[in-house]
Amino acid sequence: MPANAADIADDAKNGIDTAARVTAEAQRTFADARSRIEQAVQDGLAQLRAQSRAYADTAGESFEQASEYVTERVRERPLAATGAALGVGVLIGLLLAAGRK
């Protein structure tokens, strides 16, 4: 019976050693995966920032062009622009008044 007890103790010790190795390997794998994910997220954010700057610049240029276009048209026909603005104002007022009923 003592031989069996020794075998059982050795098996238990081997099981504990195996579990410790598996745990250590899992921790290394998770740490490696975490660092890869962090790097991927940082790269994605950098790319998103660069693209958003480009889109913001393009939108700013388009807004400036639209502003110049509207300003030129208002200077060419001030009465038509005033009438259009008055019409839009009346429509917005009617829509807001209808929403309150």
C-alpha positions in Angstrom: 0.0 0.0 0.0 2.8 2.5 0.6 3.9 2.1 -3.1 0.4 3.0 -4.2 0.4 6.1 -2.0 3.8 7.1 -3.4 2.5 6.6 -7.0 -0.6 8.7 -6.2 1.5 11.4 -4.7 3.8 11.5 -7.7 0.8 11.6 -10.1 -0.7 14.5 -8.0 2.6 16.3 -8.1 2.9 15.8 -11.9 -0.7 17.0 -12.3 0.1 20.2 -10.3 3.3 20.8 -12.4 1.3 20.3 -15.6 -1.4 22.7 -14.4 1.2 25.3 -13.5 2.8 25.1 -16.9 -0.5 25.3 -18.7 -1.5 28.3 -16.6 1.8 30.1 -17.3 1.5 29.4 -21.0 -2.1 30.7 -21.0 -1.0 33.9 -19.2 1.8 34.4 -21.8 -0.7 33.8 -24.6 -3.2 36.3 -23.2 -0.5 38.9 -22.6 0.7 38.5 -26.2 -2.9 38.8 -27.5 -3.5 41.8 -25.4 -0.5 43.6 -26.7 -1.4 42.7 -30.3 -5.0 44.0 -29.8 -3.7 47.2 -28.2 -1.4 47.8 -31.1 -4.2 47.2 -33.6 -6.5 49.6 -31.8 -3.7 52.3 -31.7 -3.0 51.8 -35.4 -6.7 52.1 -36.2 -7.1 55.2 -34.2 -4.2 56.8 -35.9 -5.6 56.0 -39.3 -9.0 57.3 -38.2 -7.5 60.6 -37.0 -5.7 61.1 -40.3 -8.8 60.4 -42.4 -11.0 62.6 -40.2 -8.5 65.5 -40.7 -8.7 65.0 -44.5 -12.5 64.9 -44.4 -12.6 68.0 -42.2 -10.3 69.9 -44.6 -12.5 68.9 -47.5 -15.7 69.9 -45.7 -14.2 73.2 -44.8 -13.2 74.0 -48.4 -16.7 72.9 -49.6 -18.3 75.2 -47.0 -16.2 78.1 -48.0 -17.1 77.6 -51.7 -20.8 77.3 -50.8 -20.6 80.5 -48.7 -19.0 82.4 -51.6 -21.6 81.1 -54.0 -24.5 82.2 -51.8 -22.9 85.5 -51.1 -22.4 86.2 -54.9 -26.0 85.2 -55.7 -27.4 87.4 -52.9 -25.4 90.4 -54.2 -26.6 89.7 -57.8 -30.3 89.5 -56.7 -30.9 91.0 -53.3 -34.7 91.1 -53.7 -35.0 87.5 -54.8 -32.8 86.4 -51.9 -34.9 88.4 -49.5 -38.1 86.8 -50.9 -36.7 83.3 -50.7 -35.6 83.9 -47.1 -39.0 85.2 -46.2 -40.7 82.2 -47.9 -38.5 79.8 -46.0 -39.2 81.6 -42.7 -43.0 81.4 -43.3 -42.8 77.7 -44.1 -40.8 77.0 -41.0 -43.3 79.0 -38.9 -46.2 77.2 -40.4 -44.6 73.8 -39.7 -43.8 74.8 -36.1 -47.3 76.1 -35.6 -48.9 72.9 -37.0 -46.7 70.9 -34.6 -48.1 72.6 -31.5 -51.8 71.9 -32.3 
